[in-house]
Amino acid sequence: MSKYISILIGLFLLGNAFALPIGVKDVPVATHPPIEKANEFYQKGLEALVNNNLLKAEQAFNQSLEIYPDAANAILGLAEVEFNRGALTKAKSLLDKALIVEPRNAHIHMTLGRYFRLQKLHKRAMDSFQKTIQLDNNFAVAYVAIGDLHLMVFNEPSKAIDNYKKAIVIDPQNAASHYALGIAFHKNKDDINATQELEKSAQLDKTNPLPYIETARIYQAQGKADNALQYAEKAIERQPNSLSGNLLYADILVRLGRVNDAEREYLKLIKANEKGPVPRESLAMLYQQLGKLDKAEKYYRSVISLRKSSALSSNNLAWLLAGKEKTLEEALGFAQNAVMLRPENADYYDTLGSIQQKLGALKEACKNLSKAVSLDPGSASIHERWAMYCK
């Protein structure tokens, strides 16, 4: 499905019941035969959406609205179609129409919140999610959405934890909520509770590798490579072709000093992902670490050919080329590209300044080395180069 499928709509949260507009919900459906027919088309529209048949879904929702023009669910269905097409303006217009029909429909406010989140209108998204809860305080997904904003946008993991917990009280068997809570605990520097929640998520959804991947990353950050490897293997058991799982597994092998095994894993991933830059970049860094500079250069170049926006590969290739007098000008170009892509990175200014110094451009070199020092005043190596050429 399209990347927009996650935005909308509360359709599937509504279940199979066709929601009548406010004011007639208490009237038995049996006394309104047209409603039953409208609901049939609505259900066909949902089925078509699941199968990513947007044209068929659109036709079914429109047929539902021809019978019952004020059916908010069918209007939301059309909005979902437009989201999947990438027509966000049309989708928003339909959401506004649905809101006029049912201004106190929690699902519509939830959907609007997701729309605003996609548009990076985070305050408006928060307002819509909170309105959802005011209308229905058992709306677990709204608490998760609020938690996501606190965690990923406002950098407030404690508030995120509170909201994820509320969602779990409402729906304790939801694996995604436990997963999100685990991530929030980790960001809040509580790895004991983090790993416990991730394990709960893993047990509730026995096909998803992500809880084990995140657990492996936590242990890797703690320097517990053996534990990290164990959980990376569990993730791969669940999804053998997972790029993130296999890449993490290879990275942990490097940490354990099993460089030959890591090299073999990276090469397997490269073969399986012909246009994937990430395993190539990891292999290039491994070769650079091992002093196999020609191989490192080859793979850094292949990364840049696939993804010109890779600042890391541009910087590292520039550093390698700077060691060869004949390639200093080429190194300068890659270093400038890295700084342009990541102007907040001190190491990239350090690389650029060092290359400029070799080329005799001392004024420019000192300017960039000074910038590196200001961005990372605690780096001894950067400060040493600055003192050598600029003091």
C-alpha positions in Angstrom: 0.0 0.0 0.0 0.9 3.6 -0.4 2.9 5.4 2.3 -0.2 7.3 3.1 -2.2 4.2 4.2 -1.0 4.8 7.8 -2.5 8.2 7.9 -6.1 7.5 7.9 -8.8 6.9 8.9 -10.3 5.2 11.7 -12.3 3.2 9.2 -11.0 -0.1 10.5 -11.4 1.0 14.1 -15.1 1.5 13.5 -15.6 -2.2 13.0 -18.3 -3.5 10.6 -21.1 -1.3 11.8 -22.1 1.5 9.5 -22.2 4.6 11.6 -25.3 6.7 11.1 -25.0 10.5 11.5 -25.6 12.0 14.9 -29.3 12.2 15.6 -30.4 9.0 14.0 -28.0 6.5 15.6 -30.7 5.3 18.0 -33.1 4.4 15.2 -32.9 0.6 14.4 -31.2 -0.1 11.1 -34.0 -2.4 10.2 -36.4 0.5 9.8 -34.0 2.1 7.2 -33.6 -0.4 4.4 -31.5 2.1 2.3 -29.0 2.2 5.1 -28.4 -1.5 4.8 -27.7 -1.1 1.1 -25.4 1.9 1.7 -23.5 -0.2 4.2 -23.0 -3.0 1.7 -21.2 -0.6 -0.7 -19.3 0.8 2.3 -18.0 -2.6 3.2 -17.0 -3.3 -0.4 -15.1 0.0 -0.3 -13.2 -1.1 2.8 -12.4 -4.5 1.2 -11.1 -2.7 -1.9 -8.9 -0.4 0.2 -7.3 -3.4 2.0 -6.5 -4.8 -1.5 -5.2 -1.4 -2.6 -7.7 -1.2 -5.4 -8.3 2.5 -5.1 -10.6 2.9 -8.1 -12.9 0.2 -6.9 -12.9 1.6 -3.4 -13.7 5.1 -4.7 -16.6 3.7 -6.7 -18.0 1.8 -3.8 -17.8 4.7 -1.4 -19.5 7.0 -3.9 -22.3 4.4 -4.4 -22.8 4.4 -0.6 -23.0 8.2 -0.6 -25.5 8.2 -3.4 -27.9 6.2 -1.2 -27.0 8.0 2.1 -25.2 11.4 1.3 -24.6 12.1 5.0 -22.7 8.9 5.8 -19.5 10.2 7.5 -17.8 6.8 7.2 -18.1 6.7 3.4 -16.8 10.3 3.2 -13.8 9.2 5.3 -13.4 6.3 2.9 -13.0 8.7 0.0 -10.5 10.7 2.0 -8.5 7.5 2.5 -8.5 6.9 -1.2 -7.1 10.4 -1.8 -4.5 10.0 0.9 -3.3 6.9 -0.9 -3.1 8.8 -4.1 -1.1 11.5 -2.5 -3.8 14.1 -3.0 -3.6 15.6 0.4 -5.6 18.7 -0.4 -8.6 16.7 -1.6 -8.3 14.4 1.4 -8.4 17.4 3.8 -11.4 18.8 2.0 -13.2 15.4 2.5 -12.3 15.4 6.2 -13.7 18.8 6.6 -16.9 17.7 5.0 -17.1 14.6 7.2 -16.6 16.9 10.3 -19.5 19.1 9.2 -21.7 15.9 9.1 -20.6 14.6 12.4 -18.7 17.2 14.4 -18.5 15.0 17.5 -17.2 11.9 15.7 -14.0 10.9 17.5 -12.7 9.0 14.5 -12.8 12.1 12.3 -10.8 14.1 14.9 -8.4 11.3 15.1 -8.0 11.3 11.4 -7.5 15.0 11.3 -4.8 14.7 13.9 -3.0 12.2 11.6 -3.4 14.5 8.7 -1.8 17.4 10.7 1.0 15.2 11.8 1.8 14.3 8.2 1.9 18.0 7.4 4.2 18.6 10.4 1.5 20.8 12.1 2.3 19.2 15.4 0.4 21.6 17.7 -2.8 21.2 15.6 -2.2 17.4 15.5 -2.0 17.3 19.3 -5.2 19.4 19.6 -7.0 16.9 17.4 -5.8 13.9 19.3 -6.8 15.5 22.6 -10.2 16.3 21.2 -10.5 12.7 20.2 -10.0 11.6 23.8 -12.5 14.3 25.1 -15.1 12.7 22.8 -14.0 9.1 23.6 -11.7 8.5 26.6 -11.3 4.9 25.6 -9.7 5.6 22.3 -6.5 3.8 22.8 -5.0 4.8 19.5 -5.3 8.5 20.3 -3.2 8.0 23.5 -0.6 6.3 21.3 -0.6 9.1 18.8 -0.2 11.7 21.7 2.6 9.6 23.1 4.3 9.5 19.7 4.3 13.3 19.5 5.7 13.6 23.0 8.4 11.1 22.2 9.4 11.9 18.6 8.6 15.5 18.2 8.7 17.3 21.6 11.4 15.0 23.1 9.3 14.4 26.3 9.7 10.7 26.9 8.1 10.8 30.4 4.9 12.3 29.0 5.1 9.7 26.2 5.3 6.9 28.8 2.2 8.2 30.6 0.1 8.1 27.4 1.4 4.7 26.2 0.5 3.3 29.6 -3.1 4.7 29.3 -3.4 3.0 25.9 -2.3 -0.3 27.4 -4.8 0.0 30.2 -7.5 0.2 27.6 -6.0 -2.4 25.2 -3.4 -4.5 27.1 -3.0 -7.0 24.2 -1.8 -4.4 21.7 1.7 -5.3 20.8 2.4 -1.9 19.2 1.6 0.0 22.4 4.1 -2.1 24.4 6.7 -1.6 21.7 6.3 2.1 21.8 6.4 2.1 25.6 9.7 0.1 25.4 11.2 2.7 23.1 10.1 5.5 25.4 11.6 3.8 28.5 14.9 3.4 26.6 14.9 7.1 25.6 14.1 7.9 29.3 17.3 5.9 30.3 15.3 3.1 31.9 16.5 0.0 30.0 15.2 -2.5 32.4 11.6 -1.5 31.8 12.4 -0.9 28.2 13.5 -4.5 27.6 10.6 -5.9 29.6 8.0 -4.0 27.4 9.8 -5.0 24.2 9.6 -8.6 25.3 5.9 -8.2 26.0 5.5 -6.8 22.5 7.4 -9.7 21.0 5.2 -12.2 22.8 2.0 -10.6 21.7 3.1 -10.4 18.1 5.2 -13.5 17.4 5.9 -12.5 13.8 7.3 -9.0 14.2 11.1 -8.8 14.4 11.2 -5.2 15.6 11.0 -5.7 19.4 14.0 -8.0 19.2 15.9 -5.6 16.9 15.4 -2.8 19.4 16.4 -5.0 22.3 19.5 -6.0 20.5 20.3 -2.3 19.9 19.9 -1.6 23.6 22.3 -4.3 24.6 24.7 -3.2 21.8 24.7 0.4 23.3 25.4 -1.1 26.7 28.4 -2.9 25.3 26.8 -6.3 25.8 27.6 -7.6 22.4 26.8 -11.3 23.2 23.3 -10.4 24.4 22.8 -8.1 21.4 23.8 -10.9 19.0 21.3 -13.3 20.7 18.4 -10.9 20.1 19.5 -10.1 16.6 19.4 -13.8 15.8 15.9 -14.0 17.3 14.8 -11.2 15.0 16.3 -12.9 12.0 14.5 -16.1 12.9 11.2 -14.2 12.7 12.0 -12.5 9.4 15.0 -14.0 7.7 15.1 -11.4 4.9 14.9 -8.4 7.2 17.5 -5.9 6.1 17.6 -4.1 9.4 17.9 -7.3 11.4 20.6 -8.8 9.3 22.5 -5.5 9.1 22.4 -5.2 12.9 23.6 -8.8 13.2 26.6 -8.0 11.0 27.4 -4.8 12.9 27.4 -6.8 16.2 29.8 -9.4 14.6 32.2 -6.4 14.0 31.9 -5.4 17.6 32.7 -9.0 18.7 35.8 -8.9 16.4 34.4 -11.6 14.1 35.3 -9.5 11.1 35.4 -12.3 8.5 31.9 -13.4 9.5 30.8 -9.7 9.3 32.3 -9.3 5.9 30.5 -12.4 4.6 27.2 -11.1 6.0 27.6 -7.6 4.5 28.4 -9.2 1.1 25.3 -11.4 1.3 23.2 -8.3 2.0 24.8 -6.4 -0.9 24.0 -9.3 -3.2 20.4 -9.4 -1.9 20.0 -5.6 -2.1 21.6 -4.6 -5.4 20.5 -1.0 -5.1 20.8 -0.7 -1.3 23.5 1.7 -0.1 23.4 0.9 3.6 25.2 -2.5 3.6 27.8 -1.1 1.2 28.5 1.8 3.6 28.9 -0.6 6.5 31.3 -2.8 4.5 33.3 0.2 3.4 33.7 1.3 7.1 34.8 -2.3 8.0 37.4 -2.3 5.2 38.6 1.2 6.3 38.9 -0.1 9.9 40.9 -3.1 8.7 43.2 -0.9 6.6 41.9 -2.3 3.3 41.7 1.2 1.8 41.3 0.3 -1.9 38.3 -1.8 -1.0 36.9 0.8 1.3 37.2 3.4 -1.5 35.4 1.1 -3.9 32.4 0.7 -1.7 32.2 4.3 -0.6 32.1 5.3 -4.3 29.3 2.7 -4.9 27.3 4.2 -2.0 27.6 7.7 -3.4 26.6 6.5 -6.9 23.4 5.1 -5.3 22.7 7.8 -2.8 24.4 11.2 -3.4 23.0 12.4 -0.1 25.2 10.2 1.9 27.3 12.6 4.0 29.1 9.9 5.9 30.4 8.2 2.7 31.3 11.6 1.2 33.3 12.5 4.2 35.0 9.2 4.6 35.9 9.0 0.9 37.3 12.5 1.1 39.5 11.5 4.0 40.8 8.4 2.1 41.5 10.4 -1.0 43.3 13.1 1.0 46.0 10.6 1.6 46.9 10.6 -2.1 48.4 13.7 -3.5 46.9 13.1 -6.9 43.4 13.0 -5.6 43.3 16.1 -3.3 41.1 18.1 -5.6 38.6 15.2 -5.8 38.8 14.8 -2.0 38.0 18.5 -1.6 34.7 18.1 -3.6 33.6 15.2 -1.5 34.4 17.0 1.7 32.5 20.1 0.6 29.5 17.9 -0.2 29.6 16.3 3.3 29.6 19.7 5.0 26.8 20.9 2.7 24.7 17.8 3.6 25.5 17.9 7.4 26.5 21.4 8.4 26.2 20.5 12.1 28.9 17.8 12.0 32.3 18.9 13.4 34.2 16.0 11.9 33.1 17.0 8.4 34.5 20.5 8.9 37.6 19.0 10.3 38.0 16.8 7.1 37.4 19.8 4.9 39.8 22.1 6.7 42.5 19.5 6.7 42.2 19.0 2.9 42.2 22.8 2.3 45.4 23.0 4.4 47.1 20.4 2.2 46.0 22.4 -0.8 47.5 25.6 0.6 44.2 27.3 1.2 45.2 28.2 4.7 42.6 31.0 5.3 39.7 28.7 4.3 41.3 25.8 6.2 41.4 27.8 9.5 37.9 29.0 9.0 36.6 25.4 8.7 38.8 24.0 11.5 37.6 26.8 13.8 34.0 25.8 12.9 34.9 22.2 13.8 36.3 23.3 17.2 33.2 25.4 18.0 30.9 22.4 17.1 32.9 19.9 19.2 35.2 21.8 21.6 35.9 18.6 23.5 37.5 16.7 20.6 41.3 16.6 21.2 42.2 15.6 17.7 40.2 18.4 16.1 41.6 21.0 18.6 45.1 19.7 17.9 44.7 20.3 14.2 43.3 23.7 14.8 46.1 24.7 17.1 48.7 23.4 14.6 47.5 25.4 11.6 45.5 28.3 13.0 46.8 29.4 16.4 
